Amino acid sequence: MTSLAIAGCGTGQGSGTDAAPERTGTSGVQAKPLSEADLERATITGADLGGYEVERALAATFASRKTADPAECAPVMQAVGGSSGFAATARIARSIFPKENGPSAQMTLSSHSPGDAEQVIDALRTTAERCKTFKDIQTDFDYDTVQLRPDPGYGDESVSFRLTQLASFEGEEPVRVPYAVVAVRQGATVAMFTNFNGPNGPNDKAPADVPKAIIKAQLNKLSKLAAAK
């Protein structure tokens, strides 16, 4: 992910609600990891998402090597870049831009063993709830105001959180960049969606959000492929 084209924990709020959200997943349908070819077929294109353009982005299957201080905060920081501390058997990435005005998003689809896929989501949920502030050791950027949001009810399980990146450069005041991350597990596939509000933009001080239309379109296409296998 470009992370403001420059890089990649606040008090957490619990995700519990009075009633569990309705799940939209395919548990029991997708029993084994999808191949790279499967992920390509399951990835949305501009034809699946009216009003948006979808472009290929770089992705690697190895576990993220990004480290944080404190170290336990690494899963949240890695998710900002669309990855995790777990290697994937296949991973693809896309940049999604609106044709008109509106928020964009970065997306990765990662195929894991079923156990690893569950651990990716569990690590994110736990870290987003416990971390307060942390530093990206590689870029020397700080992150704060992490907020674990209510479970959005996507897939077999999902987690949503916000945080702020403090991008600093020598001799300049840090620039505060609001981020949003939504991670969803469907079977053994983990979909990560991220977005940020760029400095000096119309919403630069407002909380970031990932467009629901993008998330729903991608999960719907992934569900169709899983059901057909």
GIURLIN-V301187 format. One record per residue. N is the residue number from 1. PHI is phi in radians with two decimals (none if undefined). PSI is psi in radians with two decimals (* if undefined). D_CENTER is the distance of its C-alpha to the mean C-alpha in Angstrom with 1 decimal. Layout:
# GIURLIN-V301187
n = (N;N)
phi = (PHI;PHI)
psi = (PSI;PSI)
d_center = (D_CENTER;D_CENTER)
This chain:
# GIURLIN-V301187
n = (1;2;3;4;5;6;7;8;9;10;11;12;13;14;15;16;17;18;19;20;21;22;23;24;25;26;27;28;29;30;31;32;33;34;35;36;37;38;39;40;41;42;43;44;45;46;47;48;49;50;51;52;53;54;55;56;57;58;59;60;61;62;63;64;65;66;67;68;69;70;71;72;73;74;75;76;77;78;79;80;81;82;83;84;85;86;87;88;89;90;91;92;93;94;95;96;97;98;99;100;101;102;103;104;105;106;107;108;109;110;111;112;113;114;115;116;117;118;119;120;121;122;123;124;125;126;127;128;129;130;131;132;133;134;135;136;137;138;139;140;141;142;143;144;145;146;147;148;149;150;151;152;153;154;155;156;157;158;159;160;161;162;163;164;165;166;167;168;169;170;171;172;173;174;175;176;177;178;179;180;181;182;183;184;185;186;187;188;189;190;191;192;193;194;195;196;197;198;199;200;201;202;203;204;205;206;207;208;209;210;211;212;213;214;215;216;217;218;219;220;221;222;223;224;225;226;227;228;229)
phi = (none;-1.35;0.78;1.21;1.06;-2.26;-2.74;-2.90;none;0.44;-1.25;-1.39;-1.96;-1.08;-1.64;-1.22;-2.34;-1.11;-2.21;-1.16;-1.15;-1.25;-1.39;-2.15;-1.62;-2.27;-0.91;1.58;-1.56;-1.65;-1.53;-2.37;-1.06;-1.38;-1.38;-1.07;-1.11;-1.10;-1.07;-1.07;-1.18;-1.54;-1.53;-1.15;-2.15;-1.04;-1.22;-1.56;-2.42;-1.04;1.54;-2.25;-1.92;-2.08;-2.12;-1.18;-2.34;-1.32;-2.65;-2.23;-1.51;-1.27;-1.13;-1.04;-1.69;-1.20;-2.12;-2.17;-2.23;-1.28;-1.06;-1.14;-1.52;-0.96;-0.98;-1.14;-1.12;-1.11;-1.16;-1.02;-1.61;1.39;-2.24;-2.76;-1.45;-2.03;-1.16;-1.91;-1.33;-2.76;-2.65;-2.24;-2.41;-2.46;-1.85;-2.13;-2.15;-1.27;-1.27;-1.92;-1.30;2.45;-1.29;-1.85;-2.84;-1.86;-2.43;-2.23;-2.01;-2.14;-1.68;-2.22;-1.17;-0.94;-1.13;-1.15;-1.03;-1.14;-1.19;-1.02;-1.19;-1.09;-1.12;-1.13;-1.06;-1.14;-1.18;-1.12;-1.42;-1.68;-1.26;-1.96;-2.36;-2.75;-2.11;-1.40;-1.11;-1.17;-1.67;1.14;-1.57;-1.68;-2.26;-2.59;0.86;-1.19;-2.30;-1.30;-1.71;-1.00;-0.96;-1.29;1.40;-1.55;1.02;-1.37;-2.87;-2.65;-2.52;-2.35;-2.66;-2.12;-2.81;-2.17;-1.63;-1.83;-1.49;-2.08;-2.31;-0.95;1.41;-2.16;-1.24;-1.03;-1.71;-1.54;-2.12;-1.25;-2.13;-2.31;-2.33;-2.22;-2.08;-2.33;-1.85;-2.15;1.07;-1.76;-1.88;-1.95;-1.82;-2.06;-2.15;-2.32;-2.68;-2.48;-1.75;-1.19;-1.02;1.18;-1.47;-1.11;-2.15;-1.08;-1.74;-1.45;-1.05;-1.42;-2.50;-1.69;-0.98;-1.12;-1.06;-1.18;-1.06;-1.15;-1.11;-1.20;-1.17;-1.13;-1.22;-1.14;-1.12;-1.10;-1.17;-1.08;-1.17;-1.41;-1.44)
psi = (2.58;-0.36;1.15;0.28;0.31;-0.33;-2.42;*;1.08;2.73;2.24;2.64;2.30;2.70;0.00;2.52;2.93;-0.61;2.40;2.40;2.67;2.17;2.66;0.43;-2.93;0.58;2.30;-0.26;-0.85;1.65;-0.37;2.82;2.52;2.57;2.99;-0.69;-0.69;-0.79;-0.69;-0.74;-0.50;-0.07;2.36;2.63;3.10;-0.47;-0.40;-0.20;1.58;2.38;0.03;2.69;2.43;2.15;2.58;2.56;2.86;2.49;2.56;2.68;-0.23;2.78;2.50;2.38;0.05;2.35;2.69;2.84;1.92;2.69;-0.55;-0.24;-0.03;-0.72;-0.70;-0.80;-0.71;-0.63;-0.52;-0.57;0.15;0.29;-2.90;3.09;0.22;2.29;2.58;2.60;-0.42;2.56;2.33;2.77;2.64;2.56;2.28;2.11;2.45;2.53;-0.50;-2.71;2.67;2.99;2.61;-2.97;2.67;2.49;2.43;2.50;2.17;2.23;2.18;3.02;2.66;-0.72;-0.74;-0.69;-0.74;-0.68;-0.56;-0.86;-0.73;-0.74;-0.69;-0.82;-0.80;-0.79;-0.75;-0.47;-0.58;-0.58;2.59;-1.11;2.72;2.93;2.41;1.92;-0.65;-0.77;-0.26;0.42;2.51;2.71;2.49;-3.04;0.75;2.29;1.93;2.15;2.90;2.53;2.11;-0.17;0.40;2.63;-2.66;-0.52;2.69;2.81;2.49;2.37;2.83;2.74;2.98;2.28;2.32;1.65;2.02;2.52;2.65;2.22;0.05;2.70;2.52;2.48;2.18;2.14;1.91;2.35;2.69;2.46;2.32;2.17;2.36;2.35;2.20;1.90;-2.17;0.25;2.32;2.15;2.23;2.30;2.27;2.68;2.69;2.75;1.93;2.61;2.49;0.17;3.07;-0.43;0.54;-0.45;-0.18;2.73;2.48;2.73;2.63;2.20;2.23;-0.53;-0.65;-0.83;-0.85;-0.69;-0.74;-0.77;-0.59;-0.74;-0.64;-0.69;-0.71;-0.73;-0.76;-0.70;-0.51;-0.28;*)
d_center = (10.0;12.9;11.9;14.8;16.4;17.5;15.0;11.1;16.2;18.3;19.5;17.2;18.0;18.3;16.6;20.0;21.7;25.3;24.3;21.6;19.4;20.3;18.2;17.5;17.0;19.4;20.2;23.3;23.0;20.8;22.6;21.7;19.0;18.8;20.2;19.0;21.3;20.0;16.4;18.0;20.0;17.1;15.0;15.8;18.2;19.8;22.3;19.9;18.5;21.4;21.2;18.4;18.6;16.4;16.8;16.2;14.3;14.9;13.3;15.2;15.6;16.6;14.9;13.5;16.6;15.3;17.1;17.3;20.4;20.6;19.3;17.9;15.1;13.7;10.8;9.3;10.2;9.1;5.4;6.2;7.6;5.2;7.7;9.6;13.3;14.2;15.7;14.9;17.9;16.3;13.1;12.9;10.9;11.8;12.2;13.1;15.8;18.2;21.8;23.0;21.8;18.5;14.8;12.9;9.3;7.8;6.7;7.3;9.5;10.8;14.2;15.4;18.5;18.3;18.8;16.1;13.5;14.7;14.7;11.0;10.4;13.6;13.0;9.9;12.0;15.1;13.9;12.5;15.8;18.1;17.1;18.8;18.7;17.9;18.5;16.8;20.0;19.7;19.3;21.1;18.7;18.5;15.8;17.0;16.9;14.0;14.2;13.1;13.4;15.2;13.8;13.1;14.9;12.8;13.8;15.6;13.4;10.3;9.1;8.3;9.2;10.5;12.1;14.4;14.9;18.6;19.3;22.9;25.5;29.1;31.4;28.9;27.4;23.7;21.5;19.2;15.9;13.9;10.1;7.8;4.4;4.7;4.8;8.1;11.0;13.8;16.6;15.7;12.7;9.1;6.8;3.1;3.6;4.6;8.3;11.3;14.9;17.2;20.4;23.4;21.6;22.6;19.9;19.6;20.4;18.7;15.5;12.5;11.2;9.1;12.2;12.9;14.9;12.2;10.3;13.9;15.3;12.9;13.3;16.9;17.5;15.9;18.2;21.2;20.9;20.6;23.5;25.6;25.4)
